[in-house]
Amino acid sequence: MNIENLFDYCLDNNETQNKTIYFIGDIIENSIFTISIDNNTDKIYSYSNEWLYLLKPLYYPSNTCIYDNLITYYNTIINNKNLNYSYAELNVIPLITSFSKGTLHGYTGLFFMLNEYINNINNYNNYYILVYLDSQQGLLDIINHFVDINIINKEQIIYISSNVQYLFNSIKFIPNEWHAYPLNLNIELVDKYMIKQNNYLPLENDKVCIIKSSLSDNRTSCGIINEEVINLFCIKNNLYFLEPTKMNEIELINRIYNTKIFVASWGTAYMKNIVYISNMCEKVIVFIIGDDFINQYNSTKHYMSTKYKNAIISYHIVDTELNINLDEII
């Protein structure tokens, strides 16, 4: 196998044909390596790795790092099979994406698959669910929430680790279609299952912010702001700072859902969390910080949304000291 003939070794089936290996490897760039290989034919199931289907039109073959690593992993596995047979008689569905370690893409993928799974749950009753043990905690919080409200059966979850060659009787894939959230998407699962109005004490005000901080579980280094700078900015502007790593994702969702003013920094802080606001939100203010994010914004600003639900969205390039007067914006 090489970069030119990689897809000659791939199958586009959304369900495996024979007993199949499922493997999670190391982090490559900001994604984790995932692969499913047919144990009889040694063919790769494309829907096990988003770089082989969802991201293929954008990155193949230009992203040599990702695809070269995929080929290396594949050759290592088929030439050194060391299979874990613990679940070899089970049929499974992975709730795992190439971005299960975090970033916006990990959340969009999980919500797409959960939406498909829950809306067609009778089709999946006979399958166990694969969850990556080292997924970002917020992703695990969401899955655990659906266990707590009895949508997902806890007894059907199998937590798997990286660098283990698991063998399964069959794997059914839910191919992810959301690398980012579609424009003006309303995630019905949030309103229907995740808002718990009386479970959290009210905040001091209804203006909150999420800014990529030195405390966060960051997958990229651009746009990180020192915690002290954020705290001073929030005190000055009467904002409540939400640090995702300090709370359960379900609490974070509810806090954002109940806000009227939402301030977020460009990147995951904004793009992941914008879908959690409700119709009561009046204003979303996005800070673009750091050269990489400024370049991203400048290349996309002509088609960025200026309204979501009832909220008006505005974008502002700011420095790492957050030298901006919020009163003039609001």
N, C-alpha and C positions, 0 to 999 in steps of 0.2 A: 504494500500500500504506500502511496505517496500523495502529495497535495493535488496532483492532477487527476488521479483515479479514485480519490477518497469516496466519492458518492457511488461508485460501482460496488462498494462494500456495504451500502446502506439500504435498509428497507423502510418504506413509508407506511407500513401497517400501524394502526393505532392499537392493535392487540397482538401479542407475541404468538408465534406459531408452535414453539416448542419450549421446553424448560429454558429459562433465560437467566443470565448473570446480570445483576445490577450492582454498579460500583460507583462510589463517590470518591474523588481524589482531592487534590490540594486546591487552594485558591490560585487562579490564574487571572492576572489583572484584578478586576473587581468581581469576578464570578468564580463559582466552584465548578470543578470538572465532574460531570455526570455522564454515565454511559450504560446502555443495556446491550448485551451481546448474546445472540442466539447460541445456546450451548451445543447445538448440532451443526449449524451451518457456519458459525463464526461471523455472521452478518450483524451489523450494527442497526439497532432500531432508531431511526432519526429522531422520533418524538421523545427520546430520552434526554436529548441535549438541545437546548434552544439555539445554539450556534449552527446546528444541522438543519433547522427548519425555519424558525421565526426570524433569526438574524442572518441567515444565509444570503438573502438578496443584498444586504448592506455590507457584509464583511468577508464573504468568501470570494476569492482566496486572499484578499489583501491583508487580513489580520493573520500574519504568519505565526505569531506567538500562540494564538488559540488553536489553530488547526495543526500546527506542528506538534504541540503538546498532546492533542487528541490522538494523533497517529502514534506517538510514542507510547501513550497509555494503552492504546489498543494492542499494539504489538507485545507490550509487556504482559498484558493479561492473557492473551491467547497462547503465548509461549510459556507462561508460568501459571497455569490454573491451580489455584489453591482455594477451593470452593468451600463456603460455609453452607452446610446442608440443613441448618436448623429450620428453615421455612420452605424446604424444597417441594412440599405438597400444597402450598398455599397459592391462591390467586390474589394478586394485589393491584392497587392503584397508587401511584406515587403522588403525594401532595408536596412535591419537591421540584424546584426549578434550578436553573443555572445560577440564580441570584438569591438562593435561600440564606446566604450569610448576611443579606441586608440590601440596602439601597432601594430607591423607588421601585425598581424592576422586580425585586423579590415580593413586594406587596401587591403590585398589579397582577403578577402571575398567580399568587395565592388566591386573590379575590376572584380572578377569572375561573380558576379550577373549582373553588368552593361554590361559586354561583352555579356552575354546570353540575357539580355533584349534588348539591342540595335540591336544585330544581328538577333533577331526574333521579332522585335517590332510590327509587324502586328498581332502577336498572343496575344499581351498584351494591345492593344488599349482600350479595354473596362474595364480596371482595373485602380483603383486609386493606388497610390504609398505611402506606409508607410515609413516615415523617423523618426528616433528617434531624438527628439528635442535637447537632450543633448549629441549627438554624438560629438566626437572630432572635433574641428573646421576644420581641414584639410579634413576630410571626408565630412563635409557639403560643403566645398569649391568645392570639386569635383562634388558633386551632383548639386550644384548651377551653376557650369560651363556648365553642360549639359542642364540646363534650359536656360542659357543665349544664347547658340548656337541653341536653338530650337529643341534639340533632345528629351528632356523631357518636357512635358507640365506642366507649373507651376500650372495651375488650377487643375491638377490631383494629386498634392502632398498633403498628410495629415501628418502634424507634430504631433506626439504623445508624451506624457510625461510618466514618470515612475510612478508606483504605482497607475495606473488607469486601471480598468477592462473594456477595450473597447470591444464592441460587433460588429461583422461584418457579413454581409450576407454570404460571402465566402472569403476564403484566398487561394491564389495560391502561393506556395513556389517555389523559385529557390534555390534548395539545393546547398550549397557551396561545392566545391571540393578542394579549396586551403587554407589549414591552413598556409602554406608557399608557396612562388612562386616556381613552378616547375623549375628544373634545366634548365638554358639557355633560359628561357621564354622571348619572345619578346611581350610586350603588345601592340597590334596594335592600341588600342584606344588612346594611348599616342601620337604616331606619327600622326595618322589620325585626331584627334580632339583637342589635348591639347597643341600643340606647336604653339606659337604665336611669330614668330621671331622678329617682329618690335615693340612689345608692351613694352619692358623693356629697359632701358638705359644699355649700356654695363658696365660690371664690370671692375675694375681696372686691373684685370688679368684673366687668364683662369684656375687658380688653386683655387679650393674651398674646404672647409671642413665642415662637420657636425659632431659634437662631442656632446654626451649626456651631457648637461650642467645643472647647477643649475637653469637656466632660463626655462628649457624645461617642457612640460606637461608630467611628467614621471609616468608610470604605475608600474615601479619597481625601486628599490633603488640602484641596482648594477651599478658600472661604471660611476657615476656622477662626472663630473669635474667642479671645480670652474670656473666661467666665466672669471675672471682675468687671470687665467692660460692659458685658451684657447686663449684669446686675445693676450697675450704675445707670445705664440707659433705661432700664425698666423702672427704677425708682423715680428718675427724672420725668418719665412720661406716663407714670401710673399704669404700667403694664404688669401682668402676671406672667413670669417666665416659666414655661413648661419645658422641662428637660426630659425627653423620652426615656432615657436610661434610668430615671428615678421613679418611674411609675409603670403600672401595667398598661398595655396598649389599649385595653378597653376603657380604662379611666381616661387616657389621653384622648380617645375618640369622643367620649362624653364631654370632656372639658372644651374641646374645639367645637363640638356641636352646639354648645350653649353660649358661644361668644358672639358679641356684636362687632368687635373689631379684632381682626386676626392679622398679626404681623409675623412674617416668616422670611427667612433668607432663601435665596435662589438655590435650587437643587432639591434634594430629597425632602428637606424641611418644608418646602412649599409644595412641591409636586406630588408628594405622597399624601400630605395632610389636607390639601384643599378639598378633597372629596368628603371630608368629615364635617365641613361646616353645614349649617342648616339654613332654612329660609330666613331665620332671624338675624343672620349676619349681614351687616350693612357695608362693611369695607374690608378689603384684603389688601395689605400693603406688603410688597415684595422688595427686599433689599438684595441687590446684586453686588457681591463682594469678591474681589480677587480677579486677576487677569483672565484666568481660564473661564470663569463664570461670566465675566463681562463679554468675552468673545462669544460665548454661547448665546448670551442674550442679544448681542448685536446682530448675530446671524439669524435669529429667530423672531425678533421683536415685531416684525411686520405682520405676523400671524398669531401672536400671543393673545390669549383671551383677555378681554377687559371687563368681563362680567361672568359670574358663576352663581347660579340660583339668583338670589336678590342682591348679591354683593357686587360692588364696583371694585375692580382690581386695578391697582396702579403699581408701577415698577420704578425703582430708584437706585441708581448706582451710588454706593456709599463706601467710605473707607473702613479700615479695621478698627477705628476708634468710634464708629457709629456717630459721626458728627453730622447729625441731621435733626431738624426741629420737627417733631412729629405733629405738633399742633398745626403747622402750616399745611400739612398733608391731609389731616383729618378734617 
